[in-house]
Amino acid sequence: MEHPLEGKRLAEKVDPQNIIDRYLARYLKKCRSFIDIGSGPCTIGHAISQRFPHIRVVCVDLNPQRLSNIHTFTISRHSLFAVAATIMQLPFQNNQFDFVFCRFLFQYLQYPENAVKEIFRILTPGGRLLIQDIDGQLLWHYPQPPELEKNIAQIIDTLKKYHFDPFVGRKIFHFLYKNKISDIQVQVEPYHLTWGKKAQHHIDQWIHKLNVLSPLIIEALGDEKKANNMIKNSILFFKKEETLMYSSLFSVTGTKSD
């Protein structure tokens, strides 16, 4: 489901200072090393390296093209590094990072529990991890037309073939618990929450996501004409003032015991 413009969209969508303030700053003052796994274009990592220059920041992404964005940053003190790798086999020794951050990656993983084991391996004793992911992305609407509901069910069945889990958010606590992460904390909040008259940037994001998913929608519905019709009707449905759409963001933190 990769798209040539996806890296640019991710960079523009992320508000790194807001993410740092809301979820990370409290842990970073005494942190010496930080890794963002599934970092995309390193937007958050760069902001951390600028704001906390004492921290060694590493950004990891499977796609080297996304990581190439790091060259556009002015890097001070050489504290920001980019590594192309998979979360399933990270090229780092044990006990390397005081803080591990992973945002919106677990939804794509075939074996998320193995990913937690790899995170645990590189985390220092007493180190902290934060995994964030979404529950119900692009799936929950009201009122939902019967034809759209039927199409979404077909798309979910097709997504299973690619190991995409639109309900992974609720499962993260269990993954951490089974891997003996201690002091687990769970926060849930609304995400992609829109209702009434939609802002144009929300409409543009919805259109972009549907276009990125169009090959999969064609596969799910078995016909390009049906897929294009669904995309058209979905956009019209989203624009209606009576339509409410939402998903949930799960933020799950934990500690590696000393």
N, C-alpha and C positions, 0 to 999 in steps of 0.2 A: 504493500500500500504506500510505498515511498513515492514522492512526487518531487519534481525538480525545484519547485518553489516552497517546499515544506520547511526547509531550513530557514529561509527568509521569514516565513510566516511565524515560526516559533520564536525567532529573535524579536520580531515586532510585538508579538503577543505578551511576552514575559515582562513583568515589571520587577526587575531584580531587587531593587531597594525595598519594595513592599514585601517580597518573599523573605528577604533577610530580616527585616524588622519583625515580621509576624511569627516566623518559625525558627530562625537560625541564630540571631544575634545573642540570645541569652546563653548559647553554648560556645560561642566563638571567641570570647574575650580571653579565655585561658587555653584555647586550642592552638596547637602547633602545626597540625597537618589536617587537611580537608580534601575529600575526594567527592566529586559529583559524577555518579555513574549514570550513563544515558543523558549526558549533559547537553546534547545538541550543539548549538553554535557557541557554547561557553559563556553565555550572557551572564548567568548567575556567578560562575566562577570568577569571571573578570571583575564583577562588582565587589566580590569578597576580597580579592587580591588588592584592590584599590582602597577599600575601607579598612581592611585588617592586614597591613603589609607584613606583619610578623608571621603570617600563616603561609605555609607551603600549600598551594592549591593545585590539584590535579583534576583535569576534566577528561572523562573517558566516554567515548561513543564508538559504536560499531561502524559508523559511516565516516570515513576520513574527510569527505567533502564538507560535512557539517563542521568538523573540527578546524577546517582551513580558515574559518572565520576568525580564529585566534590571532591571525597575522594582522588584522585590522585594528587590534588593540595596542595602546601604548602601555607596555608592560614595565613596571618599575621593580627594581631589585630582583628581576628574574624569578618572581614568586609564582608564576602561572605556567602550567605545563599541560600539554594535550597529548593523549595516548589513544590510539585506535585499538580497541579490544572488545571482547565480549564479556559480559558480566559472569558468564559461566566459567571463564578461565582468565582471571585477571593476572597480568604480568607483574605481580608485586609479591614480596616476601610476607610472611606472617607478621601480624602485629605492627602494621606500618602507619595506620591513620587513626587520629584521635576522633574524627567525625566522618561518617559515611552518609551521604545524601543521595537519594534515588527518587526521582520525580517522574511519574507517568511512563515508567518503563515496564512495570510488572504486568500490565495488561497485555503485553506482547510476548510474554515468556511461556514456553511450553512446560518448563519445570521450575516454577518460582521458588519452591522449597530449596532446591539446589543453589539457587541464586543467594538465598539467605545464608546458606552455609559458607559460600564464598565471601560474602560480606563479613560474616563473623570471623573468618580466617584472617582477613587483612586488618581488622579492627584491633586497636590496642586494648589491653585489659583496662577496664574502667572507661573505655571509649563509648561514644554515643552514636546511634544510627537513627535516621529519619527516613521513612519510606512514605511517599504520598502517591495515591492513585484514586481513580474515579470509579464510581458505581453508577451505572445507568446512562453512560454518555450517549447522546443522540437517540435515546430510547424512550424516555418518559415525557409524555405530553398529555394535555387535557384541554378540551375534549379531543379524543383521538378518532379520526374517521376509520371505519372498519377496514377499508382497503389498505390504508397506511399501516394499520396494526398487522394485517396479514403479510404485507411486504416486509415489515420489520422482522417478523418471525422467520421468514425465509432468509433474510440477510444474516440473522443471528446463527442459524443453522450452517450457513456457508462460512461464517467467521470461525466456527469451531475447527474447520479444516486447517486454518492458518494459526491456530492456537491463540487467537485473540479472545480475551475474556472481558466483556463489558461489565462484569460484576466482580472484578477482582478486589475492589476497595474493601469490601466487607470481609475478605479472606486474609488480609495482611496480618491481623492480630494472631490468627491461628498459625500462620507460617512462622512468626516470631516465637510464639509460645512453644511450638514443637521443637524449635532449635535452641531452646533454653536461654533465650534472651531475657534478662531480668529488668525489673522496673518498667514494664511496658505501660505506656500511656496512649490512649486513643482519643482523637478529636475528629468530629464529623461536622461538616458545614455545607451549606448549599453551594453548588457550582453550576455554571451555565444556566443561571436562573434568570429567565426573561418572561415578561407578561405585558399585556397592553400594547401600546405603540412601541415598536422596537427601534432602537438606535440603528443608524445605518451601518456602523462598524460591526454590530451583532449580526445583521443580515448578511454582510459581506463574509464574515467568518463562516456562517452556516452554508452559504453558497460554495465557498472554497472547500469545506469539508466534504460536501456532497460530490463536488467535482473530483476530489482526490479519491473518493470511494467509488466513483462511477464504474471502473472495471469490475469491482467486486459486486456491485449492484446488478450489472449486466449478467454476471455469472449466476447470482442468486435467483434472479427472475427469469433467466433463460432466454432473454430477448432484449435487444438493444432499444427497440421502440418502447417496450414496457418500462425499461429502466429510465429512459429519458423522460417518460411521462410521469414516473414516480418522482423524479428529481424536481420537475416543474411543479407538480402538485404539492410536494413537500415545502418548497420555497413559498408558494402561495399560502399554505397552511400556517407556516411560521410567521408570515407577515400579518396575519389576522390579529386584531386587537384582543379577540376573545381567547387566543391561544396562550397557554402557559406551558413553558418547557423548563425542565430542571434536571440536574444530576447531583450527586453527593460527592464531596471530596473527603477522603479519609487520610488523616495524618497520624502515623503510628511511630512512636519513638520507643527506644529501649537501650539498654546498657549491656556491654559485655562484662561479666563479672570478673573481678580481679583474680 
